[in-house]
């Protein structure tokens, strides 16, 4: 059931149908659709960029707001520094943990957040840990 007027609000059923289609789509299809959608208008581009890419200084401000001691000294000379406005690339907001392969929000990943997960561990000789 297509929305008859592009300016009218979709019905709850139309919203549910779209959500179901998104949930059943492959990650590759969702990525392709999101990439295409971000190029169809400046507003779409700004929205997607605002959700996925940090603006310069955002990470440092978030870390200082979380109360990380000595953060000003540590962040300025580290990989976490994001104040360079002329940097070639901005930092992604969501990253994948190298230890558990789960996504995390860098704005909520405090200096002491990184820890080994509990449970039985097996040595990965191929990756040297």
Rosetta blueprint (number, residue, H / E / L):
1 X L
2 X L
3 X L
4 X L
5 X L
6 X L
7 X L
8 X L
9 X L
10 X L
11 X L
12 X H
13 X H
14 X H
15 X H
16 X H
17 X H
18 X H
19 X H
20 X H
21 X H
22 X H
23 X H
24 X H
25 X L
26 X L
27 X H
28 X H
29 X H
30 X H
31 X H
32 X H
33 X H
34 X H
35 X H
36 X H
37 X H
38 X H
39 X L
40 X L
41 X L
42 X H
43 X H
44 X H
45 X H
46 X H
47 X H
48 X H
49 X H
50 X H
51 X H
52 X H
53 X E
54 X L
55 X L
56 X L
57 X L
58 X H
59 X H
60 X H
61 X H
62 X H
63 X H
64 X H
65 X H
66 X L
67 X L
68 X L
69 X L
70 X L
71 X H
72 X H
73 X H
74 X H
75 X H
76 X H
77 X L
78 X L
79 X L
80 X L
81 X L
82 X L
83 X L
84 X L
85 X L
86 X L
87 X L
88 X L
89 X L
90 X L
91 X L
92 X E
93 X L
94 X E
95 X E
96 X E
97 X L
98 X L
99 X L
100 X L
101 X L
102 X L
103 X E
104 X E
105 X E
106 X H
107 X H
108 X H
109 X L
110 X L
111 X L
112 X L
113 X L
114 X L
115 X L
116 X L
117 X L
118 X L
119 X L
120 X L
121 X L
122 X L
123 X L
124 X L
125 X L
126 X L
127 X L
128 X L
129 X L
